[in-house]
Amino acid sequence: MDQGKLAEAAASINVLRARAFPDFPSRGKVEASDITLDFILDERARELVGEENRRMTLMRTGSLVERVNRLNLNDAQHPITGISKTNLLLPIPLDEIQLNKDAVLDQNPGYN
């Protein structure tokens, strides 16, 4: 998708959907115009539930905070708290910082 090969991305997703939808292609077929990062992330969630570390994928794509805030229940009874751009990186363990003797290894922002 990032290379602009939207038709190829749609074809790859359609291979999976042909297996998942008994009445494919009348239902479930995607077109190149459907392909966005959000669409791919949603499709990965459906296809790889329980098989991938979702947080790492969302961190890698830089979409963790935005998707958590947009897609999760966020009301007075179930507020989302404590997620920010700091959560796009994990803290570097202190042992790793101390063992790095050849260069300065700074802690990721937000983890003092």
C-alpha positions as CSV (number, residue, x, y, z in Angstrom):
1,M,0.0,0.0,0.0
2,D,2.8,2.5,0.9
3,Q,4.3,1.8,-2.5
4,G,1.1,2.8,-4.2
5,K,0.3,-0.8,-5.3
6,L,-3.3,-0.6,-4.2
7,A,-4.6,-3.1,-6.7
8,E,-2.0,-5.7,-5.6
9,A,-2.9,-5.1,-1.9
10,A,-6.6,-5.6,-2.7
11,A,-5.8,-8.8,-4.6
12,S,-3.8,-10.2,-1.6
13,I,-6.7,-9.3,0.7
14,N,-9.2,-10.9,-1.7
15,V,-7.3,-14.2,-1.5
16,L,-8.0,-14.3,2.2
17,R,-11.6,-13.1,1.8
18,A,-12.3,-15.8,-0.8
19,R,-11.6,-18.3,1.9
20,A,-13.6,-16.5,4.6
21,F,-16.8,-15.5,2.6
22,P,-18.8,-18.5,1.2
23,D,-20.5,-16.3,-1.3
24,F,-17.3,-14.4,-2.4
25,P,-17.1,-12.3,-4.6
26,S,-20.7,-11.2,-4.4
27,R,-19.9,-10.4,-0.7
28,G,-16.5,-9.5,0.8
29,K,-14.6,-8.5,-2.3
30,V,-12.5,-5.3,-1.9
31,E,-11.3,-2.9,-4.6
32,A,-8.1,-0.9,-4.8
33,S,-10.1,2.2,-3.7
34,D,-11.0,0.5,-0.4
35,I,-7.3,0.2,0.6
36,T,-6.1,2.5,3.4
37,L,-3.9,2.0,6.4
38,D,-7.1,1.8,8.6
39,F,-8.6,-0.8,6.3
40,I,-5.5,-2.9,6.4
41,L,-5.2,-2.6,10.2
42,D,-8.9,-3.6,10.6
43,E,-8.3,-6.6,8.2
44,R,-5.2,-7.7,10.1
45,A,-7.2,-7.6,13.4
46,R,-9.9,-9.9,11.8
47,E,-7.4,-12.3,10.2
48,L,-4.8,-12.5,12.9
49,V,-6.8,-12.3,16.1
50,G,-4.8,-14.1,18.7
51,E,-1.8,-14.6,16.4
52,E,-0.1,-11.3,16.4
53,N,1.0,-8.7,19.0
54,R,-1.5,-6.1,18.0
55,R,0.1,-3.4,20.1
56,M,3.4,-3.8,18.3
57,T,1.7,-3.4,14.9
58,L,-0.1,-0.3,16.0
59,M,3.0,1.1,17.5
60,R,5.0,0.4,14.4
61,T,2.5,2.1,12.2
62,G,2.2,5.1,14.6
63,S,-1.5,4.6,14.9
64,L,-1.8,3.2,18.5
65,V,-3.0,6.4,20.3
66,E,-5.3,7.6,17.5
67,R,-7.0,4.2,17.1
68,V,-7.4,3.6,20.9
69,N,-9.0,7.0,21.3
70,R,-11.2,6.7,18.2
71,L,-12.3,3.1,18.3
72,N,-12.6,2.2,22.0
73,L,-15.5,3.0,24.2
74,N,-14.8,6.4,25.8
75,D,-17.6,7.6,28.0
76,A,-18.0,8.7,31.6
77,Q,-18.4,5.1,32.8
78,H,-15.5,3.7,30.8
79,P,-13.0,6.5,30.3
80,I,-9.7,5.9,28.5
81,T,-6.9,7.3,30.5
82,G,-3.2,7.2,30.4
83,I,-2.5,6.7,26.7
84,S,-0.4,9.2,24.9
85,K,2.3,9.5,22.3
86,T,4.7,8.2,24.9
87,N,3.1,4.8,24.5
88,L,4.4,4.6,20.9
89,L,7.7,3.5,22.3
90,L,8.5,1.2,25.2
91,P,11.0,2.2,27.9
92,I,14.6,1.0,27.4
93,P,15.6,-1.2,30.3
94,L,18.1,0.4,32.7
95,D,20.4,-2.5,32.4
96,E,20.7,-1.9,28.6
97,I,21.4,1.8,29.1
98,Q,24.1,1.0,31.7
99,L,25.7,-1.8,29.6
100,N,26.1,0.5,26.6
101,K,29.6,1.8,27.2
102,D,30.5,3.0,23.7
103,A,27.9,5.6,23.2
104,V,25.2,7.5,25.1
105,L,21.9,5.6,25.0
106,D,19.2,8.0,26.0
107,Q,15.9,6.8,27.5
108,N,12.9,7.1,25.2
109,P,10.9,10.3,25.8
110,G,8.5,10.1,28.6
111,Y,10.3,7.5,30.6
112,N,12.7,9.3,32.9
